Amino acid sequence: MVIFSLPVLLKSYGGSLVFAGVAYSKLERYDESEKVYKRAIDLFPELPLAYQGLQKLFTDREEWEKLALMLQDMTIKAVDR
């Protein structure tokens, strides 16, 4: 019987959310993709792939205002640390 530690399981779950975001984006289900990326960021703020996926989604869709707000939020969080 293999027992995984909680941090390993949580990291795996975060990665699964990111891959779901990629899949939704490829299926042109952009709203779902955005929601999944944001959920990953909320649960795992240290997971860079979630931020990268959301940034790519906003860039590809030319949603510049959303991108600017996301980057602003990231900057504020980085300064507050």
Protein Blocks (a to p, Z undefined) as FASTA:
>chain_A
ZZddfklmmmmmmmmmmmmmmmmmmnopaklmmmmmmmmmmmmmmlmklmmmmmmmmmmn
opaklmmmmmmmmmmmmmmZZ
